[in-house]
Amino acid sequence: MSSKEGNLVQKVLEEQQSRQTGYRERALKMFPWICAHCGREFEGKRVKELTVHHKDHNHDNNPSDGSNWELLCIYCHDNEHSRDQVADAYSDEVAGSTADSGGTTNPFAGLGDMLKGKL
């Protein structure tokens, strides 16, 4: 990586860190220190376990009223993003399947015909 590219990457990372620090501080002032999903309360040193989740998943959408944010503990935040990844994977599978199969198979397809032939 050239020096110019390295400087650009460093600048982008610094801007991202600054932006995250800014909205996190604002969110912690606006909302009670409670995970919006599991309801656990945080105080003191444990506040660092609260993260700011962007409801629309757009980290650049930071309205001043905090309407795109919710505080989630690190566990619920990871779970939230894992669920999205799983949903995306399933939607990709369904999009790639044919209309006839509907994305599923029927293990009993043709069973009636098989039984009639054997009886």
C-alpha positions as CSV (number, residue, x, y, z in Angstrom):
1,M,0.0,0.0,0.0
2,S,1.4,3.4,-0.9
3,S,1.9,6.2,1.6
4,K,-1.0,8.1,0.0
5,E,-3.4,5.2,0.3
6,G,-2.3,4.5,3.9
7,N,-3.0,8.1,4.8
8,L,-6.5,7.9,3.2
9,V,-7.3,4.7,5.0
10,Q,-6.1,6.2,8.3
11,K,-8.2,9.3,7.8
12,V,-11.3,7.3,7.0
13,L,-10.8,5.1,10.2
14,E,-10.3,8.2,12.3
15,E,-13.5,9.9,10.9
16,Q,-15.4,6.7,11.6
17,Q,-14.1,6.5,15.2
18,S,-14.9,10.1,15.8
19,R,-18.5,9.7,14.4
20,Q,-19.1,6.6,16.5
21,T,-17.8,8.3,19.7
22,G,-20.1,11.3,19.0
23,Y,-23.3,9.4,18.6
24,R,-22.5,7.0,21.4
25,E,-22.0,9.8,23.8
26,R,-25.3,11.4,22.6
27,A,-27.2,8.2,22.9
28,L,-26.0,7.5,26.4
29,K,-27.2,11.0,27.4
30,M,-30.6,10.5,25.7
31,F,-31.6,7.0,26.7
32,P,-31.7,5.1,30.0
33,W,-28.8,2.7,30.4
34,I,-31.0,-0.3,29.7
35,C,-30.7,-2.8,26.9
36,A,-33.7,-2.3,24.7
37,H,-34.0,-6.1,24.0
38,C,-33.2,-8.0,27.2
39,G,-34.0,-5.1,29.7
40,R,-30.8,-5.5,31.7
41,E,-29.7,-2.3,33.4
42,F,-26.1,-1.0,33.3
43,E,-24.2,1.4,35.5
44,G,-20.6,2.3,36.3
45,K,-18.0,0.4,34.4
46,R,-20.5,-1.9,32.9
47,V,-21.9,0.9,30.7
48,K,-19.2,0.1,28.2
49,E,-21.2,-3.1,27.5
50,L,-24.0,-1.0,26.0
51,T,-23.7,-0.4,22.2
52,V,-25.6,1.9,19.9
53,H,-27.6,-0.1,17.4
54,H,-28.8,1.7,14.2
55,K,-32.3,0.5,13.6
56,D,-32.0,0.9,9.8
57,H,-28.4,-0.5,9.8
58,N,-27.1,2.8,8.3
59,H,-24.3,4.1,10.5
60,D,-24.4,7.4,8.7
61,N,-28.0,8.0,9.6
62,N,-27.7,9.8,13.0
63,P,-30.6,12.1,13.5
64,S,-30.3,14.5,16.4
65,D,-33.4,13.1,18.1
66,G,-31.8,9.6,18.2
67,S,-34.8,8.1,16.4
68,N,-32.5,5.6,14.5
69,W,-30.8,4.4,17.6
70,E,-31.4,2.0,20.4
71,L,-29.0,0.9,23.2
72,L,-28.3,-2.8,23.2
73,C,-26.0,-4.8,25.3
74,I,-23.1,-6.4,23.4
75,Y,-24.9,-9.8,23.4
76,C,-28.2,-8.6,22.1
77,H,-26.4,-6.4,19.5
78,D,-24.5,-9.5,18.2
79,N,-27.7,-11.5,18.2
80,E,-29.5,-8.8,16.2
81,H,-26.9,-8.7,13.5
82,S,-26.6,-12.5,13.5
83,R,-30.4,-12.8,12.9
84,D,-30.1,-10.4,9.9
85,Q,-27.3,-12.5,8.4
86,V,-29.4,-15.6,8.8
87,A,-32.4,-13.9,7.2
88,D,-30.3,-12.7,4.4
89,A,-28.9,-16.2,3.8
90,Y,-32.4,-17.7,3.7
91,S,-33.7,-15.0,1.4
92,D,-30.8,-15.7,-1.0
93,E,-31.7,-19.4,-1.0
94,V,-35.4,-18.7,-1.7
95,A,-34.4,-16.3,-4.5
96,G,-32.2,-18.9,-6.1
97,S,-34.8,-21.7,-5.9
98,T,-37.4,-22.5,-8.6
99,A,-41.1,-21.6,-8.1
100,D,-42.0,-25.3,-8.4
101,S,-40.0,-26.4,-5.4
102,G,-40.7,-23.4,-3.2
103,G,-37.3,-23.9,-1.6
104,T,-38.4,-27.2,0.1
105,T,-38.6,-30.8,-0.7
106,N,-41.3,-33.3,0.1
107,P,-39.9,-36.6,1.3
108,F,-43.3,-38.2,0.8
109,A,-43.7,-37.2,-2.8
110,G,-44.8,-40.2,-4.8
111,L,-45.3,-42.4,-1.7
112,G,-49.0,-43.0,-2.6
113,D,-48.0,-44.3,-6.1
114,M,-45.3,-46.5,-4.6
115,L,-47.7,-48.0,-2.1
116,K,-50.4,-48.6,-4.8
117,G,-47.8,-50.4,-7.0
118,K,-46.7,-52.7,-4.1
119,L,-50.1,-53.7,-2.9
